[in-house]
Amino acid sequence: MKKFWALFFFLWPTVALIVCYIAPSRDWWFYTEAMSPLGVRIDNLFYMILWIVTAVFIGTQYALGYVMWKGATKSESQPAHFSHGSHSLELIWTIVPAFVLVFIALYQMDVWRDFRVKSSFPEETQQDGAQMEITARQFEWRIRYPGPGKQLELTPQPDDLYAVNEVHIPTGRPVKFNLRTDDVQHAFFAPELRIKQDAVPGKVIPVWVMVEESGTYNLLCAELCGWGHYKMRANIYAEPEEKVQEYMEQLLQDQNDDGVSEDSDDADDE
């Protein structure tokens, strides 16, 4: 039975490694590729960390299997070797993990700086300001666009345009938006774009994204925010600039529609 468990600790990490190797080709991994340049860089960080964790996992499991096999096959007359209190081992398993963590911390700084630090946002977003405001609330996403030909203000303006659960952004250029919440803490999560940012009560948090291909992408809340958390879902529509302008014109028309048609006015005059 001792040999069985030793062989088990040799076998199961090998099976796990094979499954992880074939997972991408069978769509068991990410269900879609990163659809933004920043998302590609985030994926590269993920895979780098994954390779480090995999190497440590395989190494420790095989080492455990080896120790168990040695214990299962040694004769009863062979004395046990005790390594407790080895300063060399303690130095190794302290210095090596510390080196790995420092390496990861330094390696990822450029990516997270470009995503999180406002002064490192693309120059175009800093010149134009925020293109929209997205406010999370129980349980929907409310989008506020500036009026035609105007810049977005921090406080709502009379001619602002509003939408619910429908975000339209142009493709091929970075877009910045302000993230807010009306009530509890929510989390803006666009999985295909690899964007995740908490919406914190009382704060206005700038976020930017660039999508190169037209498409419809999911927007979810990744923070348990109440009984309706499961249905707090929206769509991000990435489309050419002219399509976005058409949408804005239609939004303006719908918002200013008083429900009275020209035909009704003509009939009343008669």
C-alpha positions, -999 to 999 in steps of 0.1 A, spaced: 0 0 0 29 24 7 42 18 -28 7 26 -42 6 60 -26 42 67 -38 32 58 -74 0 79 -70 21 110 -63 41 103 -94 11 96 -116 -15 123 -107 8 154 -114 17 138 -147 -20 134 -156 -26 170 -145 2 182 -167 -12 163 -197 -47 177 -192 -34 213 -189 -14 208 -221 -44 197 -242 -68 221 -225 -63 251 -249 -69 231 -280 -102 218 -265 -114 252 -253 -111 242 -216 -90 273 -209 -100 308 -216 -132 306 -236 -120 334 -259 -87 351 -268 -80 385 -253 -97 411 -276 -77 441 -265 -40 449 -267 -39 454 -229 -57 421 -225 -30 403 -245 -3 417 -221 -23 406 -191 -26 371 -206 11 370 -210 15 378 -173 -9 350 -165 9 324 -186 42 335 -171 29 329 -136 13 297 -147 46 283 -159 63 292 -126 35 276 -106 35 245 -128 72 240 -124 69 243 -86 39 221 -85 55 193 -106 87 196 -87 72 194 -52 48 165 -61 76 144 -77 98 151 -47 70 140 -24 65 108 -45 103 102 -43 104 105 -5 74 82 -1 89 57 -25 122 57 -6 103 52 27 82 24 12 112 5 -2 138 9 26 146 -20 49 135 -18 85 171 -21 96 181 11 77 181 41 100 160 71 93 176 104 83 162 135 100 166 169 83 147 190 107 166 221 117 187 222 85 197 259 80 206 252 44 171 239 35 155 268 54 176 293 34 168 276 1 130 276 6 131 312 19 154 328 -7 140 310 -38 103 319 -32 114 355 -23 134 358 -55 104 345 -76 80 369 -60 103 399 -65 108 389 -101 70 387 -107 65 420 -89 90 438 -111 80 420 -143 44 431 -141 49 467 -131 47 481 -167 14 464 -175 -3 474 -143 11 509 -145 -4 514 -180 -37 501 -168 -40 516 -133 -19 548 -133 -38 577 -149 -6 595 -160 3 564 -180 -30 562 -199 -27 566 -237 -22 602 -247 -54 604 -267 -75 596 -235 -58 623 -216 -64 649 -243 -100 641 -249 -110 633 -213 -136 607 -205 -160 597 -233 -187 584 -209 -196 576 -173 -206 541 -163 -225 539 -130 -231 505 -113 -263 502 -93 -284 474 -79 -288 458 -104 -279 474 -137 -252 495 -155 -263 530 -163 -243 548 -190 -241 586 -193 -227 602 -225 -221 639 -230 -244 659 -252 -236 663 -289 -203 682 -294 -196 685 -257 -171 671 -232 -183 649 -203 -186 668 -170 -183 652 -136 -217 663 -127 -247 655 -149 -258 681 -174 -293 687 -188 -284 676 -223 -265 644 -213 -276 612 -230 -284 580 -210 -285 543 -217 -289 512 -196 -269 480 -200 -256 491 -234 -221 505 -239 -210 516 -274 -173 523 -280 -154 529 -313 -129 504 -324 -92 511 -331 -86 538 -305 -84 540 -267 -116 550 -249 -116 563 -213 -146 562 -190 -154 572 -154 -166 543 -132 -189 550 -103 -214 532 -81 -247 545 -67 -249 521 -38 -227 492 -27 -194 481 -41 -196 465 -76 -169 453 -100 -168 462 -137 -157 430 -154 -153 426 -192 -138 390 -195 -131 391 -233 -113 424 -228 -95 413 -196 -107 444 -177 -117 442 -141 -121 472 -118 -140 477 -86 -165 505 -84 -161 520 -50 -188 541 -33 -179 578 -32 -151 575 -58 -148 582 -95 -123 558 -110 -110 563 -146 -106 532 -167 -95 529 -203 -99 502 -230 -91 498 -267 -108 472 -289 -94 465 -323 -121 442 -337 -158 450 -339 -180 427 -318 -203 424 -288 -186 417 -255 -199 408 -221 -200 432 -192 -206 415 -158 -205 424 -121 -178 404 -104 -186 415 -69 -214 399 -49 -236 429 -46 -270 416 -35 -299 393 -45 -299 405 -81 -262 402 -86 -267 373 -111 -287 394 -135 -264 425 -135 -252 420 -171 -247 443 -200 -232 444 -235 -202 463 -248 -206 470 -285 -173 478 -303 -180 492 -337 -166 518 -362 -168 554 -353 -196 562 -377 -218 534 -361 -212 549 -327 -223 584 -340 -254 568 -355 -262 553 -322 -257 586 -304 -280 604 -329 -307 578 -323 -302 580 -286 -306 618 -288 -337 614 -309 -353 588 -286 -345 609 -255 -360 640 -269 -391 623 -282 -422 636 -265 -444 608 -278 -463 631 -301 -459 625 -338 -461 651 -366 -491 634 -380 -509 639 -347 -501 676 -348 -515 679 -383 -547 662 -373 -552 685 -344 -547 715 -366 -575 703 -389 
